[in-house]
Amino acid sequence: MNKNDQQFMAQKIRTQYVEKESTELDALRELDAKVKRPANVFAYVFGSIGAVVMGTGMSLVMTDIGAAIGITAALVPGIAIGALGLGMALLTYPIYKKILNLRKKKYGAEILTLSDKIMDQ
């Protein structure tokens, strides 16, 4: 390894240990994440729960799991549970958009002010 490669590697390792300055761009990224994170977390959790509920209903309809847990006629409850899960899955996106739009209204002015300040520099 030649001298330039060694210096490059040393600099690369060194940058991992130097404290970074907080810039306005970092603050803008944090605000953007603050807007999007709650909506994303809701969508992942609620959508996943909806998919599991729908799968449970499908399992009741298509297998003999209902008989194993003591449900003699599992078709009707399975369809109802599956429809509930499908409804949850279908409602995930509209609720996600509503949460996201509310958070955009709440933090929009602050984000626009900070982004204008960054772009004018």
CYANA upper distance limits for C-alpha pairs under 8 A (distance plus 0.5 A):
  1 MET  CA      5 ASP  CA      6.64
  1 MET  CA      6 GLN  CA      7.16
  2 ASN  CA      6 GLN  CA      6.88
  3 LYS  CA      7 GLN  CA      6.71
  4 ASN  CA      8 PHE  CA      6.62
  5 ASP  CA      9 MET  CA      6.65
  6 GLN  CA     10 ALA  CA      6.56
  7 GLN  CA     11 GLN  CA      6.57
  8 PHE  CA     12 LYS  CA      6.60
  9 MET  CA     13 ILE  CA      6.70
 10 ALA  CA     14 ARG  CA      6.48
 11 GLN  CA     15 THR  CA      6.69
 12 LYS  CA     16 GLN  CA      7.57
 13 ILE  CA     17 TYR  CA      7.85
 14 ARG  CA     18 VAL  CA      7.12
 22 SER  CA     26 ASP  CA      6.70
 22 SER  CA     27 ALA  CA      7.97
 23 THR  CA     27 ALA  CA      7.01
 24 GLU  CA     28 LEU  CA      6.67
 24 GLU  CA    114 LEU  CA      7.79
 24 GLU  CA    118 ILE  CA      7.45
 25 LEU  CA     29 ARG  CA      6.71
 25 LEU  CA    118 ILE  CA      7.67
 26 ASP  CA     30 GLU  CA      6.72
 27 ALA  CA     31 LEU  CA      6.72
 28 LEU  CA     32 ASP  CA      6.67
 28 LEU  CA    111 ILE  CA      7.00
 28 LEU  CA    114 LEU  CA      7.17
 28 LEU  CA    115 SER  CA      7.51
 29 ARG  CA     33 ALA  CA      6.68
 30 GLU  CA     34 LYS  CA      6.55
 31 LEU  CA     35 VAL  CA      6.80
 31 LEU  CA    107 TYR  CA      8.07
 31 LEU  CA    111 ILE  CA      7.36
 32 ASP  CA     36 LYS  CA      6.87
 32 ASP  CA    111 ILE  CA      8.06
 33 ALA  CA     37 ARG  CA      6.08
 34 LYS  CA     38 PRO  CA      7.93
 35 VAL  CA     39 ALA  CA      8.30
 35 VAL  CA    100 LEU  CA      7.36
 35 VAL  CA    103 ARG  CA      5.85
 35 VAL  CA    104 LYS  CA      6.76
 35 VAL  CA    107 TYR  CA      7.51
 36 LYS  CA     40 ASN  CA      6.68
 36 LYS  CA    100 LEU  CA      6.87
 36 LYS  CA    103 ARG  CA      8.22
 37 ARG  CA     41 VAL  CA      6.55
 38 PRO  CA     42 PHE  CA      6.62
 38 PRO  CA     99 ILE  CA      8.25
 38 PRO  CA    100 LEU  CA      8.49
 39 ALA  CA     43 ALA  CA      6.65
 39 ALA  CA     96 TYR  CA      5.84
 39 ALA  CA     97 LYS  CA      8.12
 39 ALA  CA     99 ILE  CA      6.12
 39 ALA  CA    100 LEU  CA      6.10
 40 ASN  CA     44 TYR  CA      6.67
 40 ASN  CA     96 TYR  CA      7.74
 41 VAL  CA     45 VAL  CA      6.62
 42 PHE  CA     46 PHE  CA      6.25
 42 PHE  CA     47 GLY  CA      8.46
 42 PHE  CA     96 TYR  CA      7.48
 43 ALA  CA     47 GLY  CA      6.06
 43 ALA  CA     92 THR  CA      6.33
 43 ALA  CA     93 TYR  CA      7.55
 43 ALA  CA     96 TYR  CA      6.35
 44 TYR  CA     48 SER  CA      6.44
 45 VAL  CA     49 ILE  CA      6.67
 46 PHE  CA     50 GLY  CA      6.59
 46 PHE  CA     88 MET  CA      7.85
 46 PHE  CA     89 ALA  CA      8.02
 46 PHE  CA     92 THR  CA      7.04
 47 GLY  CA     51 ALA  CA      6.68
 47 GLY  CA     88 MET  CA      7.40
 47 GLY  CA     89 ALA  CA      5.66
 47 GLY  CA     92 THR  CA      6.25
 48 SER  CA     52 VAL  CA      6.73
 48 SER  CA     89 ALA  CA      8.35
 49 ILE  CA     53 VAL  CA      6.65
 49 ILE  CA     85 GLY  CA      8.26
 50 GLY  CA     54 MET  CA      6.59
 50 GLY  CA     84 LEU  CA      8.27
 50 GLY  CA     85 GLY  CA      4.95
 50 GLY  CA     86 LEU  CA      7.01
 50 GLY  CA     87 GLY  CA      8.11
 50 GLY  CA     88 MET  CA      5.39
 50 GLY  CA     89 ALA  CA      5.44
 51 ALA  CA     55 GLY  CA      6.56
 51 ALA  CA     85 GLY  CA      6.54
 51 ALA  CA     86 LEU  CA      7.64
 51 ALA  CA     88 MET  CA      8.45
 51 ALA  CA     89 ALA  CA      6.82
 52 VAL  CA     56 THR  CA      6.62
 52 VAL  CA     85 GLY  CA      7.73
 53 VAL  CA     57 GLY  CA      6.90
 53 VAL  CA     81 ILE  CA      7.10
 53 VAL  CA     82 GLY  CA      6.94
 53 VAL  CA     84 LEU  CA      7.79
 53 VAL  CA     85 GLY  CA      5.17
 54 MET  CA     58 MET  CA      6.75
 54 MET  CA     81 ILE  CA      6.91
 54 MET  CA     82 GLY  CA      4.56
 54 MET  CA     83 ALA  CA      7.21
 54 MET  CA     84 LEU  CA      7.36
 54 MET  CA     85 GLY  CA      4.50
 54 MET  CA     86 LEU  CA      6.18
 55 GLY  CA     59 SER  CA      6.54
 55 GLY  CA     82 GLY  CA      7.15
 55 GLY  CA     85 GLY  CA      8.19
 56 THR  CA     60 LEU  CA      6.82
 56 THR  CA     78 GLY  CA      7.96
 56 THR  CA     81 ILE  CA      7.63
 56 THR  CA     82 GLY  CA      7.26
 57 GLY  CA     61 VAL  CA      6.88
 57 GLY  CA     77 PRO  CA      7.88
 57 GLY  CA     78 GLY  CA      4.63
 57 GLY  CA     79 ILE  CA      6.41
 57 GLY  CA     80 ALA  CA      7.60
 57 GLY  CA     81 ILE  CA      5.16
 57 GLY  CA     82 GLY  CA      4.48
 57 GLY  CA     83 ALA  CA      8.19
 57 GLY  CA     85 GLY  CA      8.29
 58 MET  CA     62 MET  CA      6.50
 58 MET  CA     78 GLY  CA      6.69
 58 MET  CA     79 ILE  CA      7.63
 58 MET  CA     82 GLY  CA      6.32
 59 SER  CA     63 THR  CA      6.07
 59 SER  CA     65 ILE  CA      7.53
 59 SER  CA     78 GLY  CA      7.86
 60 LEU  CA     64 ASP  CA      7.37
 60 LEU  CA     65 ILE  CA      6.41
 60 LEU  CA     66 GLY  CA      5.95
 60 LEU  CA     74 ALA  CA      6.30
 60 LEU  CA     75 LEU  CA      7.28
 60 LEU  CA     77 PRO  CA      8.20
 60 LEU  CA     78 GLY  CA      5.33
 61 VAL  CA     74 ALA  CA      6.66
 61 VAL  CA     75 LEU  CA      5.43
 61 VAL  CA     76 VAL  CA      8.42
 61 VAL  CA     78 GLY  CA      5.56
 61 VAL  CA     79 ILE  CA      7.21
 64 ASP  CA     68 ALA  CA      7.12
 65 ILE  CA     69 ILE  CA      6.88
 66 GLY  CA     70 GLY  CA      6.65
 66 GLY  CA     71 ILE  CA      5.33
 66 GLY  CA     72 THR  CA      7.26
 66 GLY  CA     73 ALA  CA      8.04
 66 GLY  CA     74 ALA  CA      5.86
 67 ALA  CA     71 ILE  CA      5.64
 67 ALA  CA     72 THR  CA      6.05
 67 ALA  CA     73 ALA  CA      8.37
 67 ALA  CA     74 ALA  CA      7.95
 73 ALA  CA     77 PRO  CA      8.41
 74 ALA  CA     78 GLY  CA      6.20
 75 LEU  CA     79 ILE  CA      6.63
 76 VAL  CA     80 ALA  CA      6.73
 77 PRO  CA     81 ILE  CA      6.53
 78 GLY  CA     82 GLY  CA      6.44
 79 ILE  CA     83 ALA  CA      6.48
 80 ALA  CA     84 LEU  CA      6.68
 81 ILE  CA     85 GLY  CA      6.77
 82 GLY  CA     86 LEU  CA      6.61
 83 ALA  CA     87 GLY  CA      6.53
 84 LEU  CA     88 MET  CA      6.75
 85 GLY  CA     89 ALA  CA      6.68
 86 LEU  CA     90 LEU  CA      6.60
 87 GLY  CA     91 LEU  CA      6.60
 88 MET  CA     92 THR  CA      6.80
 89 ALA  CA     93 TYR  CA      8.49
 91 LEU  CA     95 ILE  CA      6.73
 92 THR  CA     96 TYR  CA      6.50
 93 TYR  CA     97 LYS  CA      6.65
 94 PRO  CA     98 LYS  CA      6.72
 95 ILE  CA     99 ILE  CA      6.70
 96 TYR  CA    100 LEU  CA      6.61
 97 LYS  CA    101 ASN  CA      6.50
 98 LYS  CA    102 LEU  CA      6.68
 99 ILE  CA    103 ARG  CA      6.75
100 LEU  CA    104 LYS  CA      6.59
101 ASN  CA    105 LYS  CA      6.71
102 LEU  CA    106 LYS  CA      6.78
103 ARG  CA    107 TYR  CA      6.65
103 ARG  CA    108 GLY  CA      8.34
104 LYS  CA    108 GLY  CA      5.50
105 LYS  CA    109 ALA  CA      8.13
107 TYR  CA    111 ILE  CA      6.73
108 GLY  CA    112 LEU  CA      6.57
109 ALA  CA    113 THR  CA      6.59
110 GLU  CA    114 LEU  CA      6.69
111 ILE  CA    115 SER  CA      6.48
112 LEU  CA    116 ASP  CA      6.47
113 THR  CA    117 LYS  CA      6.71
114 LEU  CA    118 ILE  CA      6.79
115 SER  CA    119 MET  CA      6.63
116 ASP  CA    120 ASP  CA      6.58
117 LYS  CA    121 GLN  CA      7.18
